[in-house]
Amino acid sequence: MSITVTKPFLPPYSEYQAYIRAIWERERLTNNGPLVNDLELKLKEHLAVDHLLFVCNGTTAIQMAIRALDLRGEIITTPFSHVATTASIVWQNCQPVMVDICPKTLNIDPNKIEQAITRQTSAILATHVFGNPCDVESIGAIAKRRGLRVIYDAAHAFGTQHQGRSLLVHGDIATCSFHATKLFHTIEGGAVITSDVELMKRMAIMRNFGHVSATEFGDVGTNGKNSEMHAAMGLCNLRYIQPILDVRRRLSERYAARLAGLPVGFQEIAAHAQYNYAYLPVIFEDEAVLLKTLDQLNSNSVHPRRCFYPSLSKLPYVTRQSTPIADQVSPRVLCLPLYHTLSLEDVDMICELIKRSMQKNGSDRECDSPH
């Protein structure tokens, strides 16, 4: 049986079935149904945020955020993220300006943001990479000083806290992904989060084609709604969020213990963060070692994933920009398997395969070196 990089958490079937039976009885499948409303209220309470809208996916959430803030011109962003971050900027007819990352946290480096700001800059769109908090204080201070808006792509950050509060409270708008690969999922889904009631109202209209009423339209809108079936999965999964986080922490700690002493690095988690263990990224010495290790794992039915490779500064629809750290780090990052039903014994086996691969790499290097 193969081990994949992730598998979705699935609640007891009977719990989901009970929600589906009620949906059948109501004959209400979508268009802001009762389960969507219930999920939004429960997520607001769980995350302790002011306003949250459940939408169809995390990409649409970013696009809605950009449009709701009336962003134009240049948006400063990171080259080390999922392609949706940059693609959403371009989709909304704005220009992504790549600012390089910190080699330790893998997040956008706030010390390099200010020099990238021009008269055309309207916002900063930063990613909490692998759920690791950005330097929200520094970014917030820069934005305030220079009159910029801030969006956080928090696709990976569900459950992460910063200084005792949900990380999602930061920025003008934070966006989440609830895709099946995420630790909290609704099969497909996402959210926009804000403390600004006017922004929330505007995005609520946008989410439903721009409808103000059945016969009146306001803003240009999109079909950003989500269904009762998806909300039902979210309501089920939310009940298990603490056990999910606990299991991921134990597995991550086991990886760290078993890989200790090997020539690999780990992402430095921000100070004052209560991390959610969304991913298990390992940073190898060079790409050649990563590829040999990947081949060793694949040949033993273990399938990690390269995230995020290549650097987004190399996208064909982005003007080539200088991001040497991201370009150097991106080829060396491998995300190891991490999901709720992965066992500690599976982790031990994966780490043993990595050790064997590295021992072989070491022997090969000794044979190749001149004497």
C-alpha positions in Angstrom: 0.0 0.0 0.0 1.5 3.3 -1.0 2.0 6.3 1.3 1.0 9.6 -0.3 2.0 13.1 0.8 -1.4 13.6 2.3 -4.8 12.0 2.7 -8.0 13.8 3.7 -9.4 13.4 7.2 -12.7 11.7 7.0 -15.2 11.9 9.9 -17.4 8.9 10.8 -19.6 8.1 7.8 -22.7 8.0 10.0 -22.2 11.6 11.1 -21.9 12.9 7.5 -24.8 10.7 6.4 -27.1 12.3 9.0 -26.4 15.8 7.5 -27.0 14.5 4.0 -30.3 12.9 5.0 -31.4 16.3 6.4 -30.4 18.0 3.2 -32.5 15.6 1.2 -35.5 16.3 3.4 -35.1 20.1 3.1 -34.4 19.9 -0.7 -32.0 22.9 -0.3 -28.7 22.2 -1.8 -27.0 25.6 -2.2 -27.6 29.4 -2.2 -26.6 30.2 1.4 -28.4 27.3 2.9 -28.7 26.6 6.7 -25.6 24.4 6.9 -23.5 27.1 5.2 -24.8 29.6 7.7 -24.1 27.2 10.6 -20.6 26.5 9.4 -19.8 30.2 9.1 -21.0 30.9 12.7 -19.1 27.9 14.1 -15.9 28.9 12.3 -16.2 32.5 13.5 -16.5 31.2 17.0 -13.8 28.6 16.8 -11.3 31.0 15.2 -12.4 34.1 17.2 -12.6 36.3 14.1 -15.1 39.1 13.4 -16.4 38.2 10.0 -16.0 35.1 7.8 -17.6 34.1 4.5 -17.5 30.5 3.3 -16.7 30.4 -0.4 -16.1 27.8 -3.1 -12.3 27.7 -2.9 -9.2 29.5 -1.7 -8.3 30.8 -5.1 -11.6 32.6 -5.5 -11.1 33.9 -2.0 -7.9 35.7 -3.0 -9.5 37.1 -6.2 -12.5 38.4 -4.2 -10.1 40.0 -1.7 -8.2 41.8 -4.4 -11.3 43.1 -6.0 -13.0 44.1 -2.7 -10.0 46.2 -1.9 -10.1 47.9 -5.4 -6.4 47.0 -5.9 -4.7 48.3 -9.0 -1.2 48.4 -10.4 1.5 46.5 -8.4 1.0 44.0 -5.6 4.1 42.9 -3.6 4.1 39.2 -3.1 6.2 36.1 -2.5 7.9 33.9 -5.0 7.6 30.9 -2.6 3.9 29.9 -2.5 1.3 27.9 -4.4 0.8 29.2 -7.9 -2.7 30.4 -7.0 -1.2 33.3 -5.0 0.5 34.9 -8.1 -2.1 33.7 -10.6 -4.9 35.5 -8.7 -3.0 38.8 -8.9 -2.6 38.4 -12.6 -6.2 37.2 -13.0 -7.3 40.5 -11.5 -5.2 42.5 -13.9 -2.6 43.5 -11.4 1.2 43.1 -11.6 2.9 40.8 -9.1 6.2 42.2 -7.7 8.2 39.5 -6.2 10.1 40.1 -2.9 12.5 37.5 -1.9 12.1 35.2 1.1 13.8 34.6 4.4 15.9 31.4 4.0 14.9 30.2 7.5 11.2 31.0 7.8 10.5 30.6 4.0 8.2 33.6 4.3 8.5 36.9 2.5 11.3 38.9 4.0 9.9 42.2 5.4 13.3 43.8 5.3 13.1 43.7 1.5 9.6 44.9 1.0 10.1 48.7 1.4 12.7 48.9 -1.4 10.2 47.2 -3.8 7.5 49.8 -3.2 6.8 52.2 -6.0 4.1 54.8 -6.9 2.1 51.9 -8.5 2.2 49.7 -5.4 -1.3 49.2 -3.9 -0.9 46.2 -1.6 1.1 43.5 0.0 -0.1 39.9 -0.6 2.0 37.6 1.7 1.6 33.9 2.3 1.9 32.2 5.7 4.0 29.5 4.1 3.2 26.0 5.3 1.1 27.7 8.1 4.2 29.5 9.5 3.2 33.1 10.5 4.7 35.9 8.5 6.2 38.8 10.4 2.8 40.4 10.7 4.0 43.3 12.9 6.7 44.5 10.4 4.4 44.0 7.4 1.6 45.9 9.2 3.9 48.8 10.1 5.2 49.1 6.5 1.6 49.0 5.1 0.5 51.7 7.5 3.5 53.9 6.9 3.2 53.6 3.1 -0.6 53.6 2.8 -0.9 50.0 1.5 -3.5 47.3 2.0 -2.6 43.9 3.2 -3.9 40.5 2.2 -2.7 37.3 3.8 -2.9 34.1 1.9 -3.5 31.9 4.9 -4.4 28.8 2.9 -2.2 26.7 5.2 -2.8 28.6 8.4 -6.0 27.2 9.8 -5.4 26.6 13.5 -2.2 28.5 13.7 -2.1 31.1 16.5 0.1 34.1 16.9 0.6 35.6 20.4 -2.5 33.7 21.6 -4.8 34.8 18.8 -5.8 33.3 15.5 -3.3 34.3 12.8 -6.3 35.0 10.6 -7.1 38.3 12.4 -4.2 40.0 10.7 -4.3 42.0 7.5 -7.2 43.8 5.8 -8.4 40.4 4.6 -7.1 36.9 5.2 -8.0 34.0 2.9 -8.2 30.3 3.7 -8.4 27.1 1.6 -10.5 24.3 2.8 -9.4 21.9 0.1 -9.3 18.2 0.8 -5.5 18.3 1.2 -5.8 20.8 4.1 -5.9 19.8 7.8 -9.4 21.3 8.0 -11.4 20.7 4.8 -14.8 20.9 3.3 -13.8 18.7 0.3 -13.6 21.9 -1.8 -13.9 25.3 -0.2 -12.3 28.4 1.3 -13.0 31.5 3.3 -12.4 35.2 3.4 -11.9 36.7 6.9 -11.9 40.4 7.8 -12.6 42.7 10.7 -14.1 45.4 8.4 -17.9 45.1 8.3 -18.1 47.1 5.0 -15.6 44.8 3.3 -17.5 41.8 4.6 -20.8 43.2 3.1 -19.1 43.9 -0.2 -17.7 40.4 -0.5 -21.0 38.8 0.5 -22.6 40.6 -2.5 -19.6 39.6 -4.7 -19.9 36.0 -3.7 -23.5 35.7 -5.2 -23.1 37.3 -8.6 -23.4 40.8 -7.2 -27.0 40.3 -6.1 -28.3 42.8 -3.6 -31.8 41.3 -3.9 -33.5 39.0 -6.4 -33.9 41.9 -8.8 -31.1 44.4 -7.8 -27.4 44.2 -8.4 -24.6 46.0 -6.8 -20.9 45.2 -7.3 -19.7 43.0 -10.2 -19.8 39.5 -8.7 -18.9 36.0 -9.3 -20.2 32.6 -8.3 -18.2 32.2 -5.1 -20.9 30.3 -3.2 -20.5 26.8 -1.7 -23.0 24.0 -1.2 -24.7 22.4 1.7 -22.9 19.1 1.1 -19.5 20.9 1.5 -20.7 22.7 4.6 -21.8 19.4 6.0 -18.3 18.0 5.7 -16.9 21.1 7.4 -19.3 20.8 10.3 -18.3 17.2 10.8 -14.6 17.8 10.6 -14.7 20.9 12.9 -15.7 18.5 15.7 -12.3 16.7 15.3 -10.0 19.6 14.8 -8.1 19.3 18.1 -7.4 15.6 17.7 -6.3 16.3 14.1 -3.9 19.0 15.3 -2.6 16.7 18.1 -1.8 13.8 15.7 0.0 16.1 13.3 2.1 17.5 16.1 3.1 14.0 17.3 4.0 12.8 13.8 6.0 16.0 13.2 7.9 15.6 16.4 8.7 12.0 15.5 10.0 13.1 12.1 12.2 15.7 13.8 13.6 13.2 16.3 14.3 10.5 13.6 15.9 12.9 11.2 18.1 14.6 13.8 21.8 14.5 12.9 21.2 14.3 9.1 22.3 17.1 6.8 18.7 18.4 6.3 17.1 21.6 7.6 13.6 22.5 8.8 11.6 25.6 8.5 12.1 28.0 11.4 8.7 28.6 13.0 8.0 32.2 14.0 8.4 33.1 17.7 5.2 33.5 19.7 3.4 31.0 17.3 1.3 28.1 18.2 1.9 26.1 15.0 -0.6 23.9 13.3 1.8 21.4 11.7 0.1 21.8 8.4 3.1 20.4 6.4 6.4 18.7 7.0 8.9 20.4 4.7 12.5 19.2 4.7 15.3 21.3 3.2 18.1 19.3 1.6 21.7 20.3 1.0 21.1 20.5 -2.8 18.7 19.4 -5.4 20.7 16.3 -6.4 20.4 14.9 -2.9 16.7 15.7 -2.9 16.1 13.9 -6.2 18.1 10.8 -5.1 16.1 10.7 -1.9 12.8 11.2 -3.7 13.7 8.3 -6.0 14.5 6.1 -3.0 11.2 6.9 -1.4 9.2 6.4 -4.6 10.7 3.0 -5.2 9.4 2.0 -1.8 5.9 3.3 -2.5 6.3 6.5 -0.5 5.3 9.6 -2.4 6.3 13.0 -0.9 5.8 16.2 -2.9 8.0 19.1 -4.0 6.5 22.3 -2.7 6.8 25.0 -4.0 8.8 24.3 -7.1 9.8 26.1 -9.3 10.0 29.6 -7.8 6.9 31.6 -8.9 9.3 34.3 -10.2 9.9 31.9 -13.1 6.2 31.7 -14.2 5.8 32.4 -17.9 3.2 35.1 -17.3 5.3 37.0 -14.8 8.1 39.5 -15.6 11.3 37.8 -14.6 12.5 39.2 -11.3 15.5 38.7 -9.1 14.7 36.4 -6.1 18.0 34.5 -5.5 17.0 33.0 -2.2 13.7 31.6 -3.3 15.4 30.3 -6.5 18.0 28.6 -4.4 15.7 27.2 -1.7 12.8 26.1 -3.9 14.6 23.1 -5.6 15.7 21.8 -2.2 12.3 21.6 -0.4 10.5 18.3 -0.1 7.2 17.9 1.9 7.1 14.5 3.6 3.9 12.5 4.2 1.7 13.9 7.0 -1.9 13.0 7.6 -4.2 11.7 10.3 -4.0 8.0 9.6 -0.2 7.9 9.1 1.4 5.9 11.9 4.5 6.5 13.9 5.8 3.3 12.4 5.3 4.7 8.9 7.2 7.8 9.9 10.1 5.6 11.3 10.2 3.7 8.0 10.2 6.9 5.9 13.0 8.3 8.0 15.0 5.1 7.6 14.7 5.2 3.9 15.9 8.8 3.9 18.9 7.8 6.0 19.8 5.0 3.7 19.6 7.3 0.7 21.8 9.8 2.4 24.3 7.1 3.4 24.4 6.0 -0.2 24.8 9.6 -1.4 27.7 10.0 0.9 29.4 6.9 -0.4 28.9 8.0 -4.0 30.4 11.4 -3.2 33.5 9.7 -1.7 33.9 7.6 -4.8 33.5 10.6 -7.0 36.0 12.8 -5.2 39.6 13.0 -6.2 42.2 11.4 -3.8 
